């Protein structure tokens, strides 16, 4: 499916975001191994999160879905059942990596795989620690899906992550629930803590000491009621659109403001963005608030090192933003983008050049000069939702029409994206 984006004169109005993907995944998985019902409101509408629900259903977990509400009847720590066929994680790296942690503690073998894109994504960073805990995992070339996991009795470990990754940290902590004793993960830099917050909500014993987080095995987890905050990664596209289009003012309701996720707000604010946060509160241990963003001229700068894990998903839209800054934007230490749903560095570089922009590519990032005028063109998304959405925003500021190829891939994380974008743009 192709979508045509035309330039806009203003971004204005109000946006209610879909539920946060990362939080929805975690609540569903923990609800599956808790005792009693877990009721989740504003559950993410993304295909990725519904891949998680499908996998849990295949593992014998009763799942009821209505609109944005999900009810999961937990089976307890030892209640999952061997699936009749291979689990399908679709396009979701979060599903396959984190669910591997749960499967490592089960007394059966099963296979989990996904679509062609997911089968190209590396899994060794999850396989290695789970193997140390006692799971047996077979993978294509010892690294790629499909994964065949023979679970069983696990032992606790103290694991130092070689690369900061909330997904890998979470997989180890979830596996640690099935081990007798304390399992610890030490991060090289802080990543989002959705798993730690959710574990506490369900009743697990979680400790944090600097960059080390630990969970005690064999807890009694109880079902909860939770409301998922709005997805801040989805908000990033609207924050950038309203910042870059002159005369814009936009309100974003009930956005999740987790310290591990608000990096995009901090980065934009440091460059001069006009973003106001008010009506702050909490939902299920997660901070939320209302955002007001107005158009502004940004300076640009450099993003690298410990900043990158907290904004890794937002780099494609930040690269688009860079063309409109005063001094441009250099992004380094982001080689992780090479192994996402697409090679996002290459996809961003090629599409920016296709829109007439100058850009320099590095193995671990890129440099986009500022004060560039974009022209409409054909965007090759490579089936990557974040590329599709980032360059839809680019199309709002370009001369002429921009055609987004395979635009339907946005549904992986944000099925309502184009509808909501149209609702706040004026031709």
Secondary structure, DSSP 8 states (H G I E B T S, - for coil): --EEE---SEEEEEEE--B-HHHHHHHHHHHHHSEEEEEEES---SHHHHHHHHHHHHTT-EEEEETTEEEEEEE-TT-----SS-EE-TT-HHHHHHHHHHHTTSSSEEEEE--TTGGGSB-HHHHHHHHHHT-EEEEETTTEEEEEEE---EE--EEE-SS--HHHHHHHHHHHTTEESEEEEE-SS----HHHHHHHHHT--EEEETTEEEEESS---B--EEE--B-HHHHHHHHHHHHHSTT-EEEEEEEE--TTTTHHHHHHHHTT-EEEEEEEEEETTEEEEEEEEE------EEE-GGGGGGTGGGHHHHHHHHTTSSS-EEE-S-GGGGGSSS-HHHHHHHHHHHTT--EEEETTEEEE-SS---B--EE--TT-HHHHHHHHHHHHHSBS-EEETTGGGGGGT-TTHHHHHHHTEE-
